[in-house]
Amino acid sequence: MAHNPQGQQPDPNNDPAGSTQMFRAFVDEGGGPQTRGPQQPAASAATPGPRIGLIVGIVVAVAVLAGVVWLAVG
């Protein structure tokens, strides 16, 4: 451990990056949970938009991988 000639102890609550203070300011800025009337349902099977993109991406990746394997073997 390094010698501290001033005898000062490091502050255990010090956040050199300041991220904790920024997070607390962000949370405090909102003022807690807000009620906005009727709650919107979470993304589920009723909203297939992002899921379709994911499925198409996986199918394309499998097809490309199969093509690479076919070329490597053949």
PDB file of N, CA, C, O and CB in Angstrom:
ATOM      1  N   MET A   1       0.846  -1.173   0.000  1.00  0.00           N
ATOM      2  CA  MET A   1       0.000   0.000   0.000  1.00  0.00           C
ATOM      3  C   MET A   1       0.889   1.231   0.000  1.00  0.00           C
ATOM      4  O   MET A   1       1.916   1.252   0.678  1.00  0.00           O
ATOM      5  CB  MET A   1      -0.961   0.000   1.214  1.00  0.00           C
ATOM      6  N   ALA A   2       0.511   2.251  -0.746  1.00  0.00           N
ATOM      7  CA  ALA A   2       1.312   3.465  -0.856  1.00  0.00           C
ATOM      8  C   ALA A   2       1.211   4.291   0.416  1.00  0.00           C
ATOM      9  O   ALA A   2       0.185   4.287   1.096  1.00  0.00           O
ATOM     10  CB  ALA A   2       0.869   4.296  -2.065  1.00  0.00           C
ATOM     11  N   HIS A   3       2.284   4.994   0.726  1.00  0.00           N
ATOM     12  CA  HIS A   3       2.319   5.854   1.899  1.00  0.00           C
ATOM     13  C   HIS A   3       1.695   7.191   1.560  1.00  0.00           C
ATOM     14  O   HIS A   3       2.034   7.799   0.545  1.00  0.00           O
ATOM     15  CB  HIS A   3       3.762   6.039   2.408  1.00  0.00           C
ATOM     16  N   ASN A   4       0.782   7.656   2.404  1.00  0.00           N
ATOM     17  CA  ASN A   4       0.103   8.918   2.191  1.00  0.00           C
ATOM     18  C   ASN A   4       0.608   9.908   3.237  1.00  0.00           C
ATOM     19  O   ASN A   4       0.174   9.856   4.388  1.00  0.00           O
ATOM     20  CB  ASN A   4      -1.447   8.748   2.268  1.00  0.00           C
ATOM     21  N   PRO A   5       1.528  10.821   2.858  1.00  0.00           N
ATOM     22  CA  PRO A   5       2.137  11.704   3.860  1.00  0.00           C
ATOM     23  C   PRO A   5       1.163  12.696   4.481  1.00  0.00           C
ATOM     24  O   PRO A   5       1.406  13.146   5.601  1.00  0.00           O
ATOM     25  CB  PRO A   5       3.269  12.459   3.240  1.00  0.00           C
ATOM     26  N   GLN A   6       0.085  13.055   3.817  1.00  0.00           N
ATOM     27  CA  GLN A   6      -0.845  14.007   4.391  1.00  0.00           C
ATOM     28  C   GLN A   6      -1.758  13.351   5.423  1.00  0.00           C
ATOM     29  O   GLN A   6      -2.404  14.052   6.201  1.00  0.00           O
ATOM     30  CB  GLN A   6      -1.672  14.649   3.298  1.00  0.00           C
ATOM     31  N   GLY A   7      -1.824  12.041   5.444  1.00  0.00           N
ATOM     32  CA  GLY A   7      -2.658  11.348   6.393  1.00  0.00           C
ATOM     33  C   GLY A   7      -4.127  11.355   6.004  1.00  0.00           C
ATOM     34  O   GLY A   7      -4.985  11.043   6.830  1.00  0.00           O
ATOM     35  N   GLN A   8      -4.429  11.705   4.767  1.00  0.00           N
ATOM     36  CA  GLN A   8      -5.817  11.741   4.327  1.00  0.00           C
ATOM     37  C   GLN A   8      -6.239  10.347   3.872  1.00  0.00           C
ATOM     38  O   GLN A   8      -5.498   9.645   3.185  1.00  0.00           O
ATOM     39  CB  GLN A   8      -6.009  12.774   3.187  1.00  0.00           C
ATOM     40  N   GLN A   9      -7.417   9.979   4.264  1.00  0.00           N
ATOM     41  CA  GLN A   9      -7.967   8.699   3.846  1.00  0.00           C
ATOM     42  C   GLN A   9      -8.757   8.907   2.560  1.00  0.00           C
ATOM     43  O   GLN A   9      -9.418   9.934   2.402  1.00  0.00           O
ATOM     44  CB  GLN A   9      -8.863   8.081   4.960  1.00  0.00           C
ATOM     45  N   PRO A  10      -8.700   7.947   1.637  1.00  0.00           N
ATOM     46  CA  PRO A  10      -9.518   8.091   0.430  1.00  0.00           C
ATOM     47  C   PRO A  10     -10.998   8.019   0.783  1.00  0.00           C
ATOM     48  O   PRO A  10     -11.406   7.266   1.667  1.00  0.00           O
ATOM     49  CB  PRO A  10      -9.161   7.001  -0.603  1.00  0.00           C
ATOM     50  N   ASP A  11     -11.777   8.800   0.090  1.00  0.00           N
ATOM     51  CA  ASP A  11     -13.216   8.846   0.330  1.00  0.00           C
ATOM     52  C   ASP A  11     -13.860   7.610  -0.290  1.00  0.00           C
ATOM     53  O   ASP A  11     -13.793   7.440  -1.507  1.00  0.00           O
ATOM     54  CB  ASP A  11     -13.841  10.151  -0.253  1.00  0.00           C
ATOM     55  N   PRO A  12     -14.489   6.731   0.518  1.00  0.00           N
ATOM     56  CA  PRO A  12     -15.082   5.518  -0.057  1.00  0.00           C
ATOM     57  C   PRO A  12     -16.292   5.817  -0.941  1.00  0.00           C
ATOM     58  O   PRO A  12     -16.703   4.963  -1.726  1.00  0.00           O
ATOM     59  CB  PRO A  12     -15.490   4.567   1.054  1.00  0.00           C
ATOM     60  N   ASN A  13     -16.866   7.009  -0.827  1.00  0.00           N
ATOM     61  CA  ASN A  13     -18.025   7.373  -1.640  1.00  0.00           C
ATOM     62  C   ASN A  13     -17.638   8.145  -2.897  1.00  0.00           C
ATOM     63  O   ASN A  13     -18.513   8.579  -3.647  1.00  0.00           O
ATOM     64  CB  ASN A  13     -18.991   8.195  -0.820  1.00  0.00           C
ATOM     65  N   ASN A  14     -16.347   8.321  -3.137  1.00  0.00           N
ATOM     66  CA  ASN A  14     -15.883   9.063  -4.294  1.00  0.00           C
ATOM     67  C   ASN A  14     -16.087   8.233  -5.556  1.00  0.00           C
ATOM     68  O   ASN A  14     -15.705   7.064  -5.603  1.00  0.00           O
ATOM     69  CB  ASN A  14     -14.404   9.454  -4.132  1.00  0.00           C
ATOM     70  N   ASP A  15     -16.679   8.828  -6.560  1.00  0.00           N
ATOM     71  CA  ASP A  15     -16.888   8.178  -7.847  1.00  0.00           C
ATOM     72  C   ASP A  15     -16.101   8.975  -8.881  1.00  0.00           C
ATOM     73  O   ASP A  15     -16.593   9.994  -9.365  1.00  0.00           O
ATOM     74  CB  ASP A  15     -18.421   8.095  -8.220  1.00  0.00           C
ATOM     75  N   PRO A  16     -14.884   8.537  -9.235  1.00  0.00           N
ATOM     76  CA  PRO A  16     -14.043   9.337 -10.129  1.00  0.00           C
ATOM     77  C   PRO A  16     -14.696   9.619 -11.480  1.00  0.00           C
ATOM     78  O   PRO A  16     -14.492  10.692 -12.047  1.00  0.00           O
ATOM     79  CB  PRO A  16     -12.729   8.638 -10.349  1.00  0.00           C
ATOM     80  N   ALA A  17     -15.473   8.678 -12.000  1.00  0.00           N
ATOM     81  CA  ALA A  17     -16.101   8.894 -13.301  1.00  0.00           C
ATOM     82  C   ALA A  17     -17.346   9.752 -13.182  1.00  0.00           C
ATOM     83  O   ALA A  17     -17.789  10.327 -14.176  1.00  0.00           O
ATOM     84  CB  ALA A  17     -16.450   7.566 -13.948  1.00  0.00           C
ATOM     85  N   GLY A  18     -17.915   9.852 -12.010  1.00  0.00           N
ATOM     86  CA  GLY A  18     -19.105  10.654 -11.811  1.00  0.00           C
ATOM     87  C   GLY A  18     -20.376   9.979 -12.304  1.00  0.00           C
ATOM     88  O   GLY A  18     -21.425  10.619 -12.379  1.00  0.00           O
ATOM     89  N   SER A  19     -20.296   8.702 -12.639  1.00  0.00           N
ATOM     90  CA  SER A  19     -21.474   8.038 -13.197  1.00  0.00           C
ATOM     91  C   SER A  19     -22.581   7.883 -12.159  1.00  0.00           C
ATOM     92  O   SER A  19     -23.761   7.942 -12.504  1.00  0.00           O
ATOM     93  CB  SER A  19     -21.092   6.673 -13.754  1.00  0.00           C
ATOM     94  N   THR A  20     -22.220   7.688 -10.909  1.00  0.00           N
ATOM     95  CA  THR A  20     -23.245   7.540  -9.883  1.00  0.00           C
ATOM     96  C   THR A  20     -24.004   8.845  -9.709  1.00  0.00           C
ATOM     97  O   THR A  20     -25.230   8.849  -9.590  1.00  0.00           O
ATOM     98  CB  THR A  20     -22.621   7.102  -8.550  1.00  0.00           C
ATOM     99  N   GLN A  21     -23.269   9.955  -9.696  1.00  0.00           N
ATOM    100  CA  GLN A  21     -23.937  11.244  -9.545  1.00  0.00           C
ATOM    101  C   GLN A  21     -24.826  11.531 -10.749  1.00  0.00           C
ATOM    102  O   GLN A  21     -25.929  12.056 -10.593  1.00  0.00           O
ATOM    103  CB  GLN A  21     -22.906  12.367  -9.365  1.00  0.00           C
ATOM    104  N   MET A  22     -24.355  11.190 -11.953  1.00  0.00           N
ATOM    105  CA  MET A  22     -25.173  11.422 -13.142  1.00  0.00           C
ATOM    106  C   MET A  22     -26.419  10.550 -13.121  1.00  0.00           C
ATOM    107  O   MET A  22     -27.497  10.998 -13.512  1.00  0.00           O
ATOM    108  CB  MET A  22     -24.362  11.152 -14.414  1.00  0.00           C
ATOM    109  N   PHE A  23     -26.282   9.306 -12.668  1.00  0.00           N
ATOM    110  CA  PHE A  23     -27.438   8.421 -12.597  1.00  0.00           C
ATOM    111  C   PHE A  23     -28.449   8.938 -11.588  1.00  0.00           C
ATOM    112  O   PHE A  23     -29.650   8.950 -11.856  1.00  0.00           O
ATOM    113  CB  PHE A  23     -27.007   6.999 -12.232  1.00  0.00           C
ATOM    114  N   ARG A  24     -27.968   9.363 -10.435  1.00  0.00           N
ATOM    115  CA  ARG A  24     -28.882   9.891  -9.419  1.00  0.00           C
ATOM    116  C   ARG A  24     -29.590  11.139  -9.920  1.00  0.00           C
ATOM    117  O   ARG A  24     -30.775  11.331  -9.647  1.00  0.00           O
ATOM    118  CB  ARG A  24     -28.124  10.201  -8.123  1.00  0.00           C
ATOM    119  N   ALA A  25     -28.878  11.990 -10.650  1.00  0.00           N
ATOM    120  CA  ALA A  25     -29.509  13.186 -11.192  1.00  0.00           C
ATOM    121  C   ALA A  25     -30.568  12.808 -12.219  1.00  0.00           C
ATOM    122  O   ALA A  25     -31.627  13.432 -12.280  1.00  0.00           O
ATOM    123  CB  ALA A  25     -28.459  14.113 -11.823  1.00  0.00           C
ATOM    124  N   PHE A  26     -30.286  11.786 -13.026  1.00  0.00           N
ATOM    125  CA  PHE A  26     -31.256  11.323 -14.021  1.00  0.00           C
ATOM    126  C   PHE A  26     -32.499  10.776 -13.346  1.00  0.00           C
ATOM    127  O   PHE A  26     -33.616  11.073 -13.769  1.00  0.00           O
ATOM    128  CB  PHE A  26     -30.636  10.254 -14.925  1.00  0.00           C
ATOM    129  N   VAL A  27     -32.319   9.976 -12.297  1.00  0.00           N
ATOM    130  CA  VAL A  27     -33.454   9.389 -11.601  1.00  0.00           C
ATOM    131  C   VAL A  27     -34.245  10.467 -10.875  1.00  0.00           C
ATOM    132  O   VAL A  27     -35.475  10.472 -10.918  1.00  0.00           O
ATOM    133  CB  VAL A  27     -32.987   8.314 -10.616  1.00  0.00           C
ATOM    134  N   ASP A  28     -33.549  11.373 -10.212  1.00  0.00           N
ATOM    135  CA  ASP A  28     -34.228  12.427  -9.467  1.00  0.00           C
ATOM    136  C   ASP A  28     -34.965  13.388 -10.398  1.00  0.00           C
ATOM    137  O   ASP A  28     -35.976  13.971 -10.007  1.00  0.00           O
ATOM    138  CB  ASP A  28     -33.225  13.194  -8.612  1.00  0.00           C
ATOM    139  N   GLU A  29     -34.476  13.558 -11.608  1.00  0.00           N
ATOM    140  CA  GLU A  29     -35.096  14.464 -12.570  1.00  0.00           C
ATOM    141  C   GLU A  29     -36.500  14.005 -12.931  1.00  0.00           C
ATOM    142  O   GLU A  29     -37.389  14.827 -13.152  1.00  0.00           O
ATOM    143  CB  GLU A  29     -34.241  14.570 -13.827  1.00  0.00           C
ATOM    144  N   GLY A  30     -36.699  12.691 -12.991  1.00  0.00           N
ATOM    145  CA  GLY A  30     -38.003  12.151 -13.357  1.00  0.00           C
ATOM    146  C   GLY A  30     -39.022  12.298 -12.254  1.00  0.00           C
ATOM    147  O   GLY A  30     -40.218  12.331 -12.543  1.00  0.00           O
ATOM    148  N   GLY A  31     -38.618  12.387 -11.028  1.00  0.00           N
ATOM    149  CA  GLY A  31     -39.542  12.537  -9.920  1.00  0.00           C
ATOM    150  C   GLY A  31     -40.268  11.256  -9.560  1.00  0.00           C
ATOM    151  O   GLY A  31     -41.350  11.308  -8.975  1.00  0.00           O
ATOM    152  N   GLY A  32     -39.707  10.122  -9.890  1.00  0.00           N
ATOM    153  CA  GLY A  32     -40.317   8.847  -9.531  1.00  0.00           C
ATOM    154  C   GLY A  32     -41.245   8.341 -10.614  1.00  0.00           C
ATOM    155  O   GLY A  32     -41.291   8.889 -11.715  1.00  0.00           O
ATOM    156  N   PRO A  33     -41.986   7.291 -10.295  1.00  0.00           N
ATOM    157  CA  PRO A  33     -42.889   6.720 -11.296  1.00  0.00           C
ATOM    158  C   PRO A  33     -43.993   7.702 -11.664  1.00  0.00           C
ATOM    159  O   PRO A  33     -44.556   8.386 -10.808  1.00  0.00           O
ATOM    160  CB  PRO A  33     -43.501   5.415 -10.782  1.00  0.00           C
ATOM    161  N   GLN A  34     -44.281   7.753 -12.940  1.00  0.00           N
ATOM    162  CA  GLN A  34     -45.316   8.652 -13.413  1.00  0.00           C
ATOM    163  C   GLN A  34     -46.483   7.838 -13.953  1.00  0.00           C
ATOM    164  O   GLN A  34     -46.300   6.784 -14.562  1.00  0.00           O
ATOM    165  CB  GLN A  34     -44.765   9.607 -14.493  1.00  0.00           C
ATOM    166  N   THR A  35     -47.673   8.345 -13.718  1.00  0.00           N
ATOM    167  CA  THR A  35     -48.842   7.673 -14.266  1.00  0.00           C
ATOM    168  C   THR A  35     -49.281   8.437 -15.502  1.00  0.00           C
ATOM    169  O   THR A  35     -49.447   9.657 -15.465  1.00  0.00           O
ATOM    170  CB  THR A  35     -49.998   7.579 -13.216  1.00  0.00           C
ATOM    171  N   ARG A  36     -49.467   7.714 -16.594  1.00  0.00           N
ATOM    172  CA  ARG A  36     -49.825   8.349 -17.860  1.00  0.00           C
ATOM    173  C   ARG A  36     -51.173   7.849 -18.360  1.00  0.00           C
ATOM    174  O   ARG A  36     -51.371   7.727 -19.568  1.00  0.00           O
ATOM    175  CB  ARG A  36     -48.747   8.090 -18.912  1.00  0.00           C
ATOM    176  N   GLY A  37     -52.079   7.565 -17.477  1.00  0.00           N
ATOM    177  CA  GLY A  37     -53.375   7.057 -17.890  1.00  0.00           C
ATOM    178  C   GLY A  37     -53.298   5.550 -18.078  1.00  0.00           C
ATOM    179  O   GLY A  37     -52.637   4.866 -17.297  1.00  0.00           O
ATOM    180  N   PRO A  38     -53.964   5.018 -19.103  1.00  0.00           N
ATOM    181  CA  PRO A  38     -53.930   3.567 -19.301  1.00  0.00           C
ATOM    182  C   PRO A  38     -52.541   3.097 -19.680  1.00  0.00           C
ATOM    183  O   PRO A  38     -51.847   3.722 -20.481  1.00  0.00           O
ATOM    184  CB  PRO A  38     -54.929   3.148 -20.374  1.00  0.00           C
ATOM    185  N   GLN A  39     -52.153   1.986 -19.088  1.00  0.00           N
ATOM    186  CA  GLN A  39     -50.821   1.465 -19.359  1.00  0.00           C
ATOM    187  C   GLN A  39     -50.793   0.763 -20.697  1.00  0.00           C
ATOM    188  O   GLN A  39     -51.745   0.087 -21.088  1.00  0.00           O
ATOM    189  CB  GLN A  39     -50.375   0.516 -18.254  1.00  0.00           C
ATOM    190  N   GLN A  40     -49.671   0.937 -21.397  1.00  0.00           N
ATOM    191  CA  GLN A  40     -49.504   0.283 -22.684  1.00  0.00           C
ATOM    192  C   GLN A  40     -48.987  -1.128 -22.450  1.00  0.00           C
ATOM    193  O   GLN A  40     -48.137  -1.337 -21.585  1.00  0.00           O
ATOM    194  CB  GLN A  40     -48.541   1.085 -23.603  1.00  0.00           C
ATOM    195  N   PRO A  41     -49.489  -2.102 -23.211  1.00  0.00           N
ATOM    196  CA  PRO A  41     -49.008  -3.463 -23.031  1.00  0.00           C
ATOM    197  C   PRO A  41     -47.563  -3.599 -23.490  1.00  0.00           C
ATOM    198  O   PRO A  41     -47.115  -2.907 -24.405  1.00  0.00           O
ATOM    199  CB  PRO A  41     -49.894  -4.443 -23.788  1.00  0.00           C
ATOM    200  N   ALA A  42     -46.858  -4.491 -22.847  1.00  0.00           N
ATOM    201  CA  ALA A  42     -45.476  -4.746 -23.227  1.00  0.00           C
ATOM    202  C   ALA A  42     -45.444  -5.450 -24.579  1.00  0.00           C
ATOM    203  O   ALA A  42     -46.439  -6.027 -25.019  1.00  0.00           O
ATOM    204  CB  ALA A  42     -44.754  -5.592 -22.148  1.00  0.00           C
ATOM    205  N   ALA A  43     -44.285  -5.393 -25.227  1.00  0.00           N
ATOM    206  CA  ALA A  43     -44.141  -6.055 -26.524  1.00  0.00           C
ATOM    207  C   ALA A  43     -44.349  -7.550 -26.342  1.00  0.00           C
ATOM    208  O   ALA A  43     -43.697  -8.180 -25.509  1.00  0.00           O
ATOM    209  CB  ALA A  43     -42.747  -5.765 -27.154  1.00  0.00           C
ATOM    210  N   SER A  44     -45.248  -8.106 -27.114  1.00  0.00           N
ATOM    211  CA  SER A  44     -45.561  -9.522 -26.981  1.00  0.00           C
ATOM    212  C   SER A  44     -45.746 -10.107 -28.356  1.00  0.00           C
ATOM    213  O   SER A  44     -45.318  -9.520 -29.349  1.00  0.00           O
ATOM    214  CB  SER A  44     -46.818  -9.744 -26.115  1.00  0.00           C
ATOM    215  N   ALA A  45     -46.382 -11.263 -28.425  1.00  0.00           N
ATOM    216  CA  ALA A  45     -46.604 -11.928 -29.693  1.00  0.00           C
ATOM    217  C   ALA A  45     -47.540 -11.116 -30.580  1.00  0.00           C
ATOM    218  O   ALA A  45     -47.588 -11.348 -31.788  1.00  0.00           O
ATOM    219  CB  ALA A  45     -47.168 -13.321 -29.466  1.00  0.00           C
ATOM    220  N   ALA A  46     -48.279 -10.177 -30.017  1.00  0.00           N
ATOM    221  CA  ALA A  46     -49.197  -9.364 -30.804  1.00  0.00           C
ATOM    222  C   ALA A  46     -48.446  -8.365 -31.677  1.00  0.00           C
ATOM    223  O   ALA A  46     -48.998  -7.879 -32.665  1.00  0.00           O
ATOM    224  CB  ALA A  46     -50.167  -8.631 -29.889  1.00  0.00           C
ATOM    225  N   THR A  47     -47.196  -8.051 -31.331  1.00  0.00           N
ATOM    226  CA  THR A  47     -46.390  -7.133 -32.134  1.00  0.00           C
ATOM    227  C   THR A  47     -45.208  -7.893 -32.718  1.00  0.00           C
ATOM    228  O   THR A  47     -44.138  -7.921 -32.109  1.00  0.00           O
ATOM    229  CB  THR A  47     -45.905  -5.922 -31.285  1.00  0.00           C
ATOM    230  N   PRO A  48     -45.375  -8.508 -33.882  1.00  0.00           N
ATOM    231  CA  PRO A  48     -44.331  -9.367 -34.430  1.00  0.00           C
ATOM    232  C   PRO A  48     -43.250  -8.626 -35.203  1.00  0.00           C
ATOM    233  O   PRO A  48     -42.378  -9.281 -35.773  1.00  0.00           O
ATOM    234  CB  PRO A  48     -44.946 -10.380 -35.315  1.00  0.00           C
ATOM    235  N   GLY A  49     -43.258  -7.316 -35.254  1.00  0.00           N
ATOM    236  CA  GLY A  49     -42.306  -6.552 -36.050  1.00  0.00           C
ATOM    237  C   GLY A  49     -40.847  -6.928 -35.822  1.00  0.00           C
ATOM    238  O   GLY A  49     -40.204  -7.424 -36.747  1.00  0.00           O
ATOM    239  N   PRO A  50     -40.308  -6.718 -34.648  1.00  0.00           N
ATOM    240  CA  PRO A  50     -38.897  -7.030 -34.419  1.00  0.00           C
ATOM    241  C   PRO A  50     -38.606  -8.529 -34.502  1.00  0.00           C
ATOM    242  O   PRO A  50     -37.501  -8.921 -34.877  1.00  0.00           O
ATOM    243  CB  PRO A  50     -38.469  -6.504 -33.063  1.00  0.00           C
ATOM    244  N   ARG A  51     -39.571  -9.361 -34.161  1.00  0.00           N
ATOM    245  CA  ARG A  51     -39.344 -10.800 -34.205  1.00  0.00           C
ATOM    246  C   ARG A  51     -39.144 -11.308 -35.619  1.00  0.00           C
ATOM    247  O   ARG A  51     -38.327 -12.199 -35.852  1.00  0.00           O
ATOM    248  CB  ARG A  51     -40.495 -11.525 -33.565  1.00  0.00           C
ATOM    249  N   ILE A  52     -39.879 -10.752 -36.557  1.00  0.00           N
ATOM    250  CA  ILE A  52     -39.747 -11.198 -37.940  1.00  0.00           C
ATOM    251  C   ILE A  52     -38.346 -10.894 -38.455  1.00  0.00           C
ATOM    252  O   ILE A  52     -37.745 -11.718 -39.144  1.00  0.00           O
ATOM    253  CB  ILE A  52     -40.808 -10.527 -38.834  1.00  0.00           C
ATOM    254  N   GLY A  53     -37.831  -9.735 -38.131  1.00  0.00           N
ATOM    255  CA  GLY A  53     -36.472  -9.381 -38.543  1.00  0.00           C
ATOM    256  C   GLY A  53     -35.444 -10.327 -37.959  1.00  0.00           C
ATOM    257  O   GLY A  53     -34.490 -10.711 -38.635  1.00  0.00           O
ATOM    258  N   LEU A  54     -35.634 -10.702 -36.716  1.00  0.00           N
ATOM    259  CA  LEU A  54     -34.716 -11.631 -36.066  1.00  0.00           C
ATOM    260  C   LEU A  54     -34.768 -12.996 -36.735  1.00  0.00           C
ATOM    261  O   LEU A  54     -33.729 -13.608 -36.983  1.00  0.00           O
ATOM    262  CB  LEU A  54     -35.045 -11.760 -34.577  1.00  0.00           C
ATOM    263  N   ILE A  55     -35.961 -13.471 -37.025  1.00  0.00           N
ATOM    264  CA  ILE A  55     -36.110 -14.781 -37.657  1.00  0.00           C
ATOM    265  C   ILE A  55     -35.494 -14.771 -39.056  1.00  0.00           C
ATOM    266  O   ILE A  55     -34.791 -15.708 -39.434  1.00  0.00           O
ATOM    267  CB  ILE A  55     -37.601 -15.182 -37.730  1.00  0.00           C
ATOM    268  N   VAL A  56     -35.754 -13.721 -39.817  1.00  0.00           N
ATOM    269  CA  VAL A  56     -35.179 -13.615 -41.165  1.00  0.00           C
ATOM    270  C   VAL A  56     -33.655 -13.570 -41.080  1.00  0.00           C
ATOM    271  O   VAL A  56     -32.973 -14.199 -41.888  1.00  0.00           O
ATOM    272  CB  VAL A  56     -35.716 -12.355 -41.899  1.00  0.00           C
ATOM    273  N   GLY A  57     -33.122 -12.839 -40.120  1.00  0.00           N
ATOM    274  CA  GLY A  57     -31.668 -12.764 -39.957  1.00  0.00           C
ATOM    275  C   GLY A  57     -31.057 -14.117 -39.632  1.00  0.00           C
ATOM    276  O   GLY A  57     -29.995 -14.462 -40.149  1.00  0.00           O
ATOM    277  N   ILE A  58     -31.724 -14.882 -38.779  1.00  0.00           N
ATOM    278  CA  ILE A  58     -31.211 -16.210 -38.427  1.00  0.00           C
ATOM    279  C   ILE A  58     -31.264 -17.135 -39.637  1.00  0.00           C
ATOM    280  O   ILE A  58     -30.328 -17.899 -39.876  1.00  0.00           O
ATOM    281  CB  ILE A  58     -32.017 -16.815 -37.255  1.00  0.00           C
ATOM    282  N   VAL A  59     -32.356 -17.073 -40.406  1.00  0.00           N
ATOM    283  CA  VAL A  59     -32.476 -17.923 -41.591  1.00  0.00           C
ATOM    284  C   VAL A  59     -31.388 -17.571 -42.609  1.00  0.00           C
ATOM    285  O   VAL A  59     -30.794 -18.465 -43.212  1.00  0.00           O
ATOM    286  CB  VAL A  59     -33.879 -17.774 -42.227  1.00  0.00           C
ATOM    287  N   VAL A  60     -31.127 -16.287 -42.802  1.00  0.00           N
ATOM    288  CA  VAL A  60     -30.075 -15.867 -43.738  1.00  0.00           C
ATOM    289  C   VAL A  60     -28.703 -16.336 -43.246  1.00  0.00           C
ATOM    290  O   VAL A  60     -27.889 -16.806 -44.040  1.00  0.00           O
ATOM    291  CB  VAL A  60     -30.084 -14.326 -43.913  1.00  0.00           C
ATOM    292  N   ALA A  61     -28.448 -16.212 -41.952  1.00  0.00           N
ATOM    293  CA  ALA A  61     -27.163 -16.643 -41.400  1.00  0.00           C
ATOM    294  C   ALA A  61     -26.974 -18.145 -41.580  1.00  0.00           C
ATOM    295  O   ALA A  61     -25.881 -18.589 -41.931  1.00  0.00           O
ATOM    296  CB  ALA A  61     -27.063 -16.272 -39.912  1.00  0.00           C
ATOM    297  N   VAL A  62     -28.017 -18.928 -41.347  1.00  0.00           N
ATOM    298  CA  VAL A  62     -27.923 -20.381 -41.524  1.00  0.00           C
ATOM    299  C   VAL A  62     -27.689 -20.706 -42.992  1.00  0.00           C
ATOM    300  O   VAL A  62     -26.905 -21.602 -43.305  1.00  0.00           O
ATOM    301  CB  VAL A  62     -29.205 -21.087 -41.011  1.00  0.00           C
ATOM    302  N   ALA A  63     -28.359 -19.990 -43.904  1.00  0.00           N
ATOM    303  CA  ALA A  63     -28.178 -20.241 -45.337  1.00  0.00           C
ATOM    304  C   ALA A  63     -26.756 -19.918 -45.773  1.00  0.00           C
ATOM    305  O   ALA A  63     -26.154 -20.668 -46.541  1.00  0.00           O
ATOM    306  CB  ALA A  63     -29.178 -19.419 -46.157  1.00  0.00           C
ATOM    307  N   VAL A  64     -26.221 -18.812 -45.289  1.00  0.00           N
ATOM    308  CA  VAL A  64     -24.837 -18.446 -45.634  1.00  0.00           C
ATOM    309  C   VAL A  64     -23.867 -19.470 -45.076  1.00  0.00           C
ATOM    310  O   VAL A  64     -22.926 -19.872 -45.761  1.00  0.00           O
ATOM    311  CB  VAL A  64     -24.488 -17.040 -45.098  1.00  0.00           C
ATOM    312  N   LEU A  65     -24.086 -19.897 -43.839  1.00  0.00           N
ATOM    313  CA  LEU A  65     -23.212 -20.899 -43.239  1.00  0.00           C
ATOM    314  C   LEU A  65     -23.297 -22.216 -44.014  1.00  0.00           C
ATOM    315  O   LEU A  65     -22.273 -22.863 -44.235  1.00  0.00           O
ATOM    316  CB  LEU A  65     -23.582 -21.120 -41.758  1.00  0.00           C
ATOM    317  N   ALA A  66     -24.489 -22.620 -44.426  1.00  0.00           N
ATOM    318  CA  ALA A  66     -24.638 -23.836 -45.200  1.00  0.00           C
ATOM    319  C   ALA A  66     -23.923 -23.710 -46.536  1.00  0.00           C
ATOM    320  O   ALA A  66     -23.291 -24.665 -46.988  1.00  0.00           O
ATOM    321  CB  ALA A  66     -26.112 -24.156 -45.413  1.00  0.00           C
ATOM    322  N   GLY A  67     -24.011 -22.545 -47.179  1.00  0.00           N
ATOM    323  CA  GLY A  67     -23.289 -22.329 -48.444  1.00  0.00           C
ATOM    324  C   GLY A  67     -21.795 -22.408 -48.276  1.00  0.00           C
ATOM    325  O   GLY A  67     -21.112 -22.981 -49.125  1.00  0.00           O
ATOM    326  N   VAL A  68     -21.268 -21.851 -47.209  1.00  0.00           N
ATOM    327  CA  VAL A  68     -19.824 -21.899 -46.953  1.00  0.00           C
ATOM    328  C   VAL A  68     -19.385 -23.341 -46.720  1.00  0.00           C
ATOM    329  O   VAL A  68     -18.356 -23.765 -47.247  1.00  0.00           O
ATOM    330  CB  VAL A  68     -19.451 -21.015 -45.733  1.00  0.00           C
ATOM    331  N   VAL A  69     -20.140 -24.086 -45.950  1.00  0.00           N
ATOM    332  CA  VAL A  69     -19.803 -25.486 -45.682  1.00  0.00           C
ATOM    333  C   VAL A  69     -19.881 -26.291 -46.991  1.00  0.00           C
ATOM    334  O   VAL A  69     -19.029 -27.143 -47.241  1.00  0.00           O
ATOM    335  CB  VAL A  69     -20.761 -26.091 -44.600  1.00  0.00           C
ATOM    336  N   TRP A  70     -20.889 -26.028 -47.815  1.00  0.00           N
ATOM    337  CA  TRP A  70     -21.055 -26.741 -49.082  1.00  0.00           C
ATOM    338  C   TRP A  70     -19.867 -26.467 -50.012  1.00  0.00           C
ATOM    339  O   TRP A  70     -19.374 -27.374 -50.683  1.00  0.00           O
ATOM    340  CB  TRP A  70     -22.380 -26.328 -49.766  1.00  0.00           C
ATOM    341  N   LEU A  71     -19.415 -25.211 -50.044  1.00  0.00           N
ATOM    342  CA  LEU A  71     -18.270 -24.883 -50.871  1.00  0.00           C
ATOM    343  C   LEU A  71     -16.973 -25.494 -50.323  1.00  0.00           C
ATOM    344  O   LEU A  71     -16.109 -25.913 -51.094  1.00  0.00           O
ATOM    345  CB  LEU A  71     -18.131 -23.375 -50.980  1.00  0.00           C
ATOM    346  N   ALA A  72     -16.843 -25.542 -49.032  1.00  0.00           N
ATOM    347  CA  ALA A  72     -15.640 -26.107 -48.421  1.00  0.00           C
ATOM    348  C   ALA A  72     -15.558 -27.609 -48.639  1.00  0.00           C
ATOM    349  O   ALA A  72     -14.471 -28.138 -48.871  1.00  0.00           O
ATOM    350  CB  ALA A  72     -15.608 -25.798 -46.933  1.00  0.00           C
ATOM    351  N   VAL A  73     -16.675 -28.297 -48.568  1.00  0.00           N
ATOM    352  CA  VAL A  73     -16.694 -29.753 -48.738  1.00  0.00           C
ATOM    353  C   VAL A  73     -16.605 -30.114 -50.225  1.00  0.00           C
ATOM    354  O   VAL A  73     -15.925 -31.072 -50.594  1.00  0.00           O
ATOM    355  CB  VAL A  73     -17.980 -30.360 -48.110  1.00  0.00           C
ATOM    356  N   GLY A  74     -17.274 -29.367 -51.052  1.00  0.00           N
ATOM    357  CA  GLY A  74     -17.373 -29.697 -52.480  1.00  0.00           C
ATOM    358  C   GLY A  74     -16.177 -29.259 -53.196  1.00  0.00           C
ATOM    359  O   GLY A  74     -16.078 -29.451 -54.408  1.00  0.00           O
TER     360      GLY A  74
END
